Amino acid sequence: MIKIIITISLFLGINTAFAVNSPRVEFDGEPPTYQVDCPDGATDAGQCQVDQLTYTGWRTYKIECQQCHGGGGMGSTFAPNLMDRFNKAGVDYGRFLYVLDHGYTGQTGAMPSMEKNSRVQKAKQAIFAYLRARADGVIPIGRPPKPQ
């Protein structure tokens, strides 16, 4: 089905990012945002100050996601680089929510659904904020200090 969509979209000159970015969850409001303050030239998240949402996202990511997606979302041999997914494939909050709840099977591997994982479900917004900050290049890899 995706092959057909991509072929049709190429024929019509339509951007194919939607093929990677759909299906998605429709949500009201704005996607979660991060607050990160890093000094110029920071090479480790420990040099930065982050808000509670971003810190919770880092902590939950480290516990639930890092074993497959690697430190800071940089990918591994069996799970994709999430920075590429956010920046090159155009994954937005709606697509992120869909994949968390339904899982994903791709060329690199298969991600199980996190629908029944209560820790992930409680921290969806926080995980997205952390990964968005990483993908935006605002926070380097590493452990940020706990907010005051």
N, C-alpha and C positions, 0 to 999 in steps of 0.2 A: 504494500500500500504506500509506504513512504517513497519507494522508487517511482511509483506513478506520480505522486504529488511533486516530487523533485523534477521529474521529466516535464510535467505540465507547467510547473512554475518557471523552469528554464526556458521553455518554449514561449511562454507568455511574458517573460522578463520580470517575474515576480521574485522578490527576495526570498530565499529558501530558509532563512533563519526560523521562520514559523514552523517548519517541519520538525526541528529539534525542540522548539519552544512550545509545542502543543502535544497532547492536550495539557490543559492548565486549569487551575482552580480560579474561579472569579471571586474576588473579595472586595469588600467595601473599604474605602479609605486609602491611605498611603502605605507603601511597604515600610517596614521598620528601618530606622536609620541608626547610625552609630555616631558616637562622639569620641574622637581620638585626637590626642595632642602628642606628637612626637617631635623631638628636636631635629633640626636639619641634620641629615647624614646618619640618622638612627639606623642601626643594623640589627637590632634585636628588640622585640616587643617589650622587654623589660625596661627599656629606656623611655617608654611612652606612658601616658596617662590615658585610661579608657573609662567610659561610663559603665555602670553596672550591667546593662544589657549586653554590651560587647564582651565584657569579662565572662558573664554567664554563658554566652555563645562560645567563647574560646574553651571554657571548662567543659561544657557539654560536648563540643566537637572532639576534644581530646579523649574523652571517655568513650563516646559512641561512634565516632566517624574516623578518627585518625588511623586506626588499625588497617583500614582499607585505603582511604584517600590520602594517607601520608600526612606528615607534619605540615600544618599551615595550608592544607588543601592542595599540595603540589602533585598529588597523584602517586600511583605505584604501578607495579606490573599488572595488577588486576582490577584497579579502579582508576577512573580518569582524574586528570588535573582539574580541580574545580575552578581554578582561576581562568583556565581556558574556557570552561563551560560558561562562566559568567560573562567573560569579556568577548570571546570569539563566537560562541554559539548563541549569545543573547539570552541566557537563562535569566528570567525575572522572578519576582516573588511568587506569582501564580504558578509558574512551572515548578519552582522549588517546592512549593507546598504539595503539588500533585505527585512529584517523584517521592517525597518523603512518605506520603500515605499509600502510594500504589507500587512503589519500587520501580526498577528500570532494568531492562536488558539491552545491552549495547555491544559494540565490538570489543570493548575492553573486559567486560564481565557483566555480572548481574548484581544489582543492589536489591536486597529484600525490602519489603514494605516495613516502614517504621510506625504503622498505624496503631499497633498495640504496645509500642514502647512508650511508657508513660513519661520517662525522662525526656525523650526527644519531643513528644507531643507538648509538654509544658514549656519547652525551650525553643520551639520552632522560630519564633521571631528573633530570639537571641542568636541562634545559629546563623540565620540569614544575615543579621547585622554584622556579625564577626566575619563571615565569608565575604560579604560585600566590601567591608573595610580592607580585607586582604586583597580582593580582586581590584579594588580601586588604587592599590599601592599605598594606602594610608598608614598601614601598620605592618611592620616586618614580621617575619616568622619568629616564634618564641612565645614565652609565657609573659603576658602582661601583668603588671602589679595589680593586686586587688584594689578596687576603688575605696576611697576613704569614706 
